[in-house]
């Protein structure tokens, strides 16, 4: 498989990293393997591989690694492969890839079955699964590497608890064919899931050319966290302060400094403009049943 390059993030889920790395090196022994050593390197490696004509570019890591690889190969015609090795692999889950079974995932990469999915972007930077403006981006921003190292996924809950008592920002939300809205927190999805197996964006389809938007209107952070908890752990809940809509183009601005996250990584601050390129990203995926 000399047409394949594997971009490996050896730090992904570090306690299992050595075992997984060994497994990847065994599975991909006939392919080119590039290990990353710092953030941003996966994007540069993917761009170089695409320019060198590799047909399949495989992201071996978590959602952050996938995001970087996608930004590197976007527009090149190369096909994305996935070896999910992070704590949570939401995009891989969305595509129906077998969780934490690298051997089965490699069989899918060796196969020829591909799927064309939408490729959303925020201020020109691509993401595959989810973007957030406000609360969750603030949590990502304030969760230190030391906290993540010591507490793992729990570290985000610790940060959220610290942020919860603050006054949320005022966001101005503009989209095509819709009136201007105000909100305190906005989530944008390309797939159904947010944060794990939870089907948060109920109507989302990965290849419909639409962004799915959940806007929280003037709710405090504590109320938002409670709402998210209810949606994740029980049935669908309808609140007048929460609006769900679909659009091809979205702009969010604020008078305050409000952070934006893409696939769990900080992108910068508002204002931010979201667009979607329909059925642009080619991904190696399981055959439809």
C-alpha positions in Angstrom: 0.0 0.0 0.0 2.7 2.5 -1.0 -0.1 4.9 -2.0 -0.9 5.3 1.7 0.6 7.5 4.3 -0.3 7.2 8.0 0.0 10.3 10.2 0.3 9.1 13.8 -0.1 11.2 16.9 1.8 9.1 19.5 0.5 11.2 22.4 -3.1 10.4 21.7 -4.4 8.6 24.8 -0.8 8.3 26.1 -1.3 5.4 28.5 -2.1 3.1 25.6 0.1 5.0 23.1 3.0 2.5 23.0 0.7 -0.5 22.4 -1.3 1.3 19.8 1.8 2.7 18.0 3.2 -0.8 17.8 -0.1 -2.1 16.4 -0.2 0.7 13.8 3.4 0.0 12.7 2.5 -3.7 12.3 -0.7 -3.0 10.3 0.8 -0.3 8.1 4.2 -2.0 7.6 3.9 -1.5 3.8 2.9 2.2 4.1 4.7 5.4 5.0 4.3 6.3 8.7 4.9 9.8 9.9 4.7 10.5 13.7 4.0 14.0 14.9 5.9 15.7 17.7 3.9 18.9 18.2 0.5 20.5 17.5 0.0 21.6 13.9 2.5 19.1 12.5 -0.2 16.7 11.3 -1.7 19.4 9.0 1.7 20.1 7.5 2.5 16.4 7.0 -1.0 15.8 5.4 -0.5 18.8 3.0 2.9 17.5 2.0 1.6 13.9 1.5 -1.2 15.3 -0.7 1.2 17.3 -2.8 3.4 14.2 -3.2 0.4 12.4 -4.7 -0.5 9.9 -1.9 -4.0 8.6 -2.6 -4.9 7.7 1.0 -3.9 9.9 4.0 -4.7 8.2 7.3 -5.2 10.1 10.6 -4.1 7.8 13.5 -5.1 9.6 16.7 -8.1 11.5 18.2 -10.5 14.0 16.8 -7.9 16.8 17.0 -5.5 14.8 14.8 -8.3 14.1 12.3 -9.1 17.8 12.2 -5.4 18.7 11.4 -5.1 16.0 8.7 -8.4 17.2 7.1 -7.1 20.8 6.9 -3.9 19.5 5.3 -5.6 17.4 2.6 -8.7 19.5 1.9 -9.0 20.4 -1.8 -6.3 17.9 -2.9 -8.5 14.9 -4.0 -6.8 12.6 -1.5 -9.0 10.2 0.5 -9.1 10.3 4.3 -8.6 7.1 6.3 -9.1 6.8 10.1 -7.4 4.8 12.8 -9.3 6.2 15.9 -7.0 6.2 18.9 -8.3 9.1 21.1 -10.4 8.9 24.2 -13.5 9.9 22.2 -13.6 9.5 18.5 -16.9 11.2 17.6 -16.3 11.5 13.8 -15.2 7.8 13.5 -18.3 6.9 15.5 -20.5 9.0 13.2 -19.1 7.1 10.2 -19.8 3.7 11.8 -16.2 2.7 12.2 -15.5 0.0 14.8 -14.4 1.7 18.0 -10.8 0.9 19.2 -10.5 -2.0 16.8 -7.5 -0.9 14.7 -7.4 -4.1 12.7 -10.9 -3.8 11.4 -10.3 -0.1 10.7 -7.2 -1.0 8.7 -9.2 -3.4 6.6 -11.6 -0.6 5.8 -8.6 1.6 4.8 -7.3 -1.2 2.6 -10.7 -1.5 1.0 -12.1 0.7 -1.7 -15.4 1.8 -0.1 -15.6 5.6 0.3 -18.2 8.1 1.4 -18.4 11.7 0.3 -19.3 14.0 3.3 -19.8 17.7 3.7 -16.8 19.8 4.7 -17.7 22.8 7.0 -15.4 25.7 7.7 -15.1 28.6 10.2 -13.3 31.6 8.9 -11.7 29.3 6.3 -10.5 26.7 8.7 -12.2 23.3 8.2 -13.8 21.0 10.8 -15.5 17.6 10.5 -17.9 17.2 13.3 -18.5 20.1 15.6 -17.9 23.8 16.4 -18.8 25.8 19.4 -19.0 29.5 20.1 -19.0 30.5 23.8 -19.2 28.1 26.7 -17.5 24.9 25.4 -14.8 26.9 23.7 -14.2 28.8 26.9 -13.9 25.4 28.7 -11.3 24.2 26.1 -9.5 27.5 26.5 -9.3 27.3 30.3 -8.5 23.6 30.6 -4.7 23.4 31.1 -2.5 20.6 29.9 -1.7 19.8 33.5 -5.4 19.5 34.4 -5.9 17.2 31.4 -3.0 15.1 32.3 -4.2 14.6 35.9 -7.9 14.3 35.3 -8.4 13.2 31.7 -11.9 13.9 30.3 -13.0 14.9 33.8 -10.8 18.0 33.5 -13.4 19.6 31.2 -16.1 19.2 33.8 -13.8 20.9 36.4 -13.2 23.8 34.1 -17.0 24.0 33.3 -17.8 24.2 37.0 -15.4 27.1 37.4 -16.9 29.0 34.4 -20.6 28.2 35.2 -21.1 31.1 37.6 -20.0 33.8 35.1 -22.2 36.0 33.0 -22.4 34.5 29.5 -21.6 36.7 26.5 -24.2 38.3 24.1 -23.9 36.8 20.7 -25.4 38.1 17.5 -26.4 35.2 15.2 -27.1 35.8 11.5 -28.0 33.2 8.9 -29.6 33.0 5.5 -33.4 33.1 5.3 -33.6 33.6 9.0 -34.1 36.7 11.3 -31.1 38.0 13.3 -31.1 36.2 16.7 -29.3 36.9 20.0 -27.9 34.1 22.1 -25.4 33.2 24.8 -23.9 30.0 23.3 -24.1 28.3 19.9 -23.2 24.8 18.8 -22.8 23.9 15.1 -22.8 20.3 14.0 -22.0 18.4 10.8 -23.1 15.1 12.3 -25.6 14.0 14.9 -23.2 13.4 17.8 -21.7 15.8 20.3 -19.2 14.8 23.0 -19.6 11.1 22.5 -22.4 8.7 21.5 -25.2 11.2 22.3 -27.4 12.1 19.2 -27.5 15.8 20.0 -28.2 17.3 16.5 -31.3 15.1 15.8 -31.8 16.0 12.1 -28.1 16.2 11.1 -27.0 14.3 8.0 -23.3 14.4 7.0 -23.9 14.8 3.3 -27.0 17.1 3.1 -25.0 20.4 2.5 -26.4 21.9 5.7 -25.0 23.0 9.0 -27.1 22.0 12.1 -27.3 24.8 14.6 -28.4 24.8 18.3 -28.6 28.3 19.7 -29.1 29.0 23.4 -30.9 32.3 23.8 -30.0 34.3 26.8 -29.6 31.4 29.1 -27.0 31.4 31.9 -24.2 28.9 31.9 -25.7 26.8 34.7 -29.0 26.5 32.8 -27.1 25.5 29.7 -25.1 22.9 31.4 -28.2 21.5 33.0 -29.9 21.4 29.6 -27.0 19.6 28.0 -27.0 17.1 30.8 -30.7 16.5 30.3 -30.4 16.0 26.5 -27.4 13.6 26.9 -28.9 11.4 29.6 -32.6 11.4 28.9 -35.0 12.0 26.1 -35.2 15.0 23.8 -36.2 18.1 25.7 -37.8 21.2 24.1 -37.2 24.6 25.7 -38.3 27.9 24.2 -34.9 29.3 25.0 -33.2 26.7 22.8 -33.5 26.9 19.0 -32.5 24.4 16.5 -32.2 25.3 12.8 -30.3 24.3 9.6 -28.5 26.7 7.3 -25.7 26.8 4.7 -24.2 30.0 6.0 -23.9 31.4 9.5 -22.2 34.4 11.0 -21.7 35.0 14.8 -20.4 38.2 16.3 -20.1 39.8 19.7 -18.8 43.0 21.3 -16.9 40.8 23.7 -14.0 38.4 23.3 -15.7 35.1 22.7 -13.7 32.0 21.8 -14.5 29.5 19.1 -13.6 25.8 19.1 -13.5 23.4 16.1 -13.5 19.6 16.8 -12.4 20.4 20.4 -9.5 22.7 19.4 -9.4 26.5 19.9 -9.6 28.4 16.6 -9.6 32.0 17.8 -12.4 34.5 18.7 -15.5 36.0 17.2 -16.5 37.2 14.7 -16.7 33.9 12.9 -18.3 32.9 9.6 -19.4 29.3 9.0 -19.8 27.8 5.5 -20.2 24.3 4.2 -18.9 22.6 1.0 -21.4 19.8 0.2 -20.0 16.3 -0.3 -16.4 17.5 -0.6 -14.5 15.2 1.8 -13.9 11.6 0.6 -13.5 9.2 3.6 -12.8 5.5 3.7 -15.8 4.1 5.5 -17.6 0.8 6.1 -19.9 -0.3 3.3 -23.6 0.6 4.0 -25.6 -2.3 5.3 
